[in-house]
Amino acid sequence: MVFVLDSNRKPLDPCHPARARKLLKAGKAAVFRRYPFTIILKERRVADSTTHAHRVKIDPGSKVTGIAVVNEVTGRVVWAAELTHRGQQIRERLLARRQLRRARRSRKTRYRKARFNNRRRPSGWLPPSLASRVANIETWVKRLLRLCPVEAISMELVRFDTQALQNPEISGVEYQRGELYGYEVREYLLEKFGRRCAYCGKENVPLEEERQRILREAAMDYLFELMSEASEDHWAAGWMSGTEVALWKAIQQYPQPLQWGMGPIALDTVRKLRDLALAVEGWWEWTDDGQRFVPLDEWERMYAQYFRKKESGNAEGY
């Protein structure tokens, strides 16, 4: 369908493309806009025409939003479109800007002071990618209001109540009272598994929560993330070649700072790396197949062997 405006640019009911072609050919109308295609009548006003109520329907999405204009009387869709959002593109450009500004602080140019933490976010603040999505939808709705006699707007709101799916009669304070309500965690686990070992099924034996194993795995992950962040800060690379050797060397000569990449490694970072390595009794190494966790005694042998090869001029890897 083609949008139609009267001589005062007030919206009329959309018409069929064949009718629009006849009006244009007869000289009774002119092209007002190419997209969405709109014509303007030269000798017609809203007061002399009959208009029907229309509704704008919106189906929002993270990447694509569907928009349709429906005639309220006939229920017919007179116009529809898909609006593609730029959220991912905005995110990538903001990330590139942040990396360029971070790199500028280490180049031999006028120092650019970091100001990303000095700005206060106003009330109702939205991330730029989400704000772009909202602004795109709002812009197109306002545009359609100027081209069509719209009297209502509908938006699809998709919300799932996962607790109501399991218990349709749930209400009120029951949402805050889950399976653990009224139980201590240990007693809950004992009752859940029938006071038997969850792995071997033994009974009448001391049962313990797997807290130590979980904490150790979390510490190993944090150690890897800390090493990657140190490489990113000093080389702008996720894992610079020789990162594990350089960071271990910084631990060995603590509290003397080690110059690495763009500057000395922070003593607070070195202290955290040392404490984590002792806690998990190991160190991370990067190989051609990816990262590998090495026990501490094995890593110390590898570290000493690496420097022996370096002194002889045959050091490879790392």
Secondary structure, DSSP 4 states (H G I P E B T S, - for coil): -EEEE-TTS-EEEEE-HHHHHHHHHHTSEEEEETTTTEEEESS--GGGS----EEEEEE--SSEEEEEEEETTT--EEEEEEEE--HHHHHHHHHHHHHHHHHHTTSSSS-----TTSPPPPTT---HHHHHHHHHHHHHHHHHHHHS-EEEEEE------HHHHH-TT--GGGGG--TTTTS-HHHHHHHHTTTS-TTT---SS----SHHHHHHHHHHHHHHHHHHHHHHHHHSSSS-TTHHHHHHHHHHTTTS--EETTEEPPHHHHHHHHHHHHHHTEEEEEETTEEEEEEHHHHHHHHHHHHHHHHHT-----
